[in-house]
Amino acid sequence: MIPGLFEKNLRIKQLSVLMMASVITVSCGSSKNVASKKKTTSKTVAKAENLRKLDSKFDGNVSRSVSDILKDAEKYLGTPYKFGGNSSSGFDCSGFTVKVFEENDFSLPRRSADQADAGKKIDIKDVKPGDLLFFATAGGSRVSHVGIVHDIGADGEVKFIHASTSKGVIISSLNEKYWNKAYLHAQRVL
């Protein structure tokens, strides 16, 4: 063996692992503070933590096609996170949205940053179930995470279903501090 070749290969492998970990973190972000054990209303939490008001004025009527998309999304609840994953054995955030929409004969780009340009940009107050929400989980304005609007509470609270890096496919709220701060914009693709 050539002297130093083993050490060089080891360093390359270590660097590769470090780069993959960085990509995973930026790819679909983290889901810190996803669940709260304290029983408080979302509006109380939002006021106490000075969160942005990210509510919708949705009227409650969901089309059959959107209902089908949400049912397909729900069947994956609990599926683990897997970088680059787009199947029931594991999803990353954009792999999850691609799979769910694909099962309903609708094509989305593979990357969350590209999905952020699909369809029409809409104001948060106009979102309804089936719309896509985009986040910058690493700060700044670069899209690094996507979720599907799941439901809107009577008080306007927006909940979305997505593949989180720490808990896999879950439903979260825009009133959770982490997601409220990371939220960028919404797109209507249907």
N, C-alpha and C positions, 0 to 999 in steps of 0.2 A: 504494500500500500504506500502511496506517496505521502511523505511526512506532512502533517498538517491537514491533509484532506479530510480525515475523520472529524477534526475539530471544526473545519469549515462547514462540512455537511450538518453537523450538530447545530451550529449557529444558524444556518439557513432554516433548519427545521424549527428551531425555537422562534425565529423571526416570523416564520409562516404561521405558527400557532398564535403568536401575538397579533399578527395582522388579521387573522380570521376572527379572533375575539373582538377586535375593534370593529370589524365589518358587521358582526352580529349585533353589537351594541348600537351602531348607527343605523343598521338595516331596518329593524323594527322596534327599536327602542326598548325601554324597560317599562314595567308596570308597577312602579313603587306606589305605595299608598292606595292600592286598588280597593282593598276592603277596610271598612272601619267597623270596629266592634261596638262603638258608641251609637246608641239609637238617637239620631237627630235628623231633622228634616234637611233635605238638600239645600233649601233656601237659607236655613239657619247656618249651615256649614259655610255656604258661599259668602254670607255677610261677615261671619266671624274671621274668615281667612282673606278677606278682600279679593275674592276671585272675580273674574269678568262675568258679566251676565250673559250666558250663552244658552238662552232659552228659545224655543220654537213656538209659533202660533198655529201649529198643525191642527187641522179640524177633525181628525180621527178617521177619515175614510181611506182605507188601504185597498189598492187594486188587487185582483187575483194574482197577477204576475209578481207583484211585490210580496204578497203573502206567501207564495210558493218559494221565493228566494229566501225569505226569513225562516221558513220551515226547514229548508235545506241547510241554512247556516246553523240553526239550533241543533240539528242532529250531530254536529261536530263539537258541541260544548264538551270541554274536558280533554279534547285531543291535544297532545303535547306540542310544544313549540319545536320546530326543526328548521334550522337555517337552510334556505333553498327548498324547503318542503312544500309540496302542493297536493298531498293526498291524506287520507284518513290515518296514516301512520305518523303524520306530523306536518305542521304548516308553519311557514313564516307569514307575516301579515299580508303581503301581496299575493302569495300563493293561495291563501285562504279566500281572498276576494275573487281571484281568478277562478278557482274551483267552484265556488258557490254560484257565480254568475254563469260560468260555462255549463253547469248542470241545468241551467234555465235558458240555454241557447243564446247567451249574450257573451260577446267576447270583450275582454279587457286586456290592456297591455300587462306584461308580467311584473314590471317594477312599479313600486308605489309612486315614485317621482313621475313616471309616465302616466299612471292612472290619474294623477292630479291635474293633468291637462285634458283628460277625456271628458266628454260631455260639456255641461254648462256650469260655470261657477255660480253659486247661490249664496245668499245671505243666511246666516245661522237661523234667523227668525222664520225663514221659509223652509227649513229642512223638514223632511218627512221620512218615514221608514223606507229603506232601500237606497237612500242617498249615501254617498261616501264622505267620510270625514278624514281630513289629513292633518298630520302632526309633525312637529320638529322636535323629536325627543332628545336631540343633542343640543338644543338651543338654536338660536338664529332663525333662519327662514327656510332652510333646506328640508324638503319633505323626506321623512324617514320612517313614517308609519301611516297605516290606513286602517279604517274600520268601517263597518256598515251600520247606518242608523237602524236600531232595532225597534225602539218605541219612544214615544214622547209622553211624559207624565201629564196629569191634569194641570200641574203647575208650570208646564213648559219644559221640564227637565228632559234633556236629550240623553238617551242611553244608546250605546252602540256595542256591537258584537265584533270581536277581533281576536287575532292570535297574538297574545302577549308573550314576551320572551320568558317571563318567570312562571306563568300559570297556564300557558297554552290558550285554547279558545275559551274566552270568558265574555261576560257582558259587563261593561263599565259605564260610568256616567261622566258627562262633561262638567259636572259639579264637583268631581274629585279633583283635589288640588293639582296633582301631577298632570292629568289630562287637560285641565282647564288652562294651565300655563303653557302646555305644549301645543294646544290647538292652533291651526293655521287657517284652514278654510274648508268649505264643503263643495261638492260637485254633484250634479244630477246627471246620471248616465242613462236613466231609463226614460 
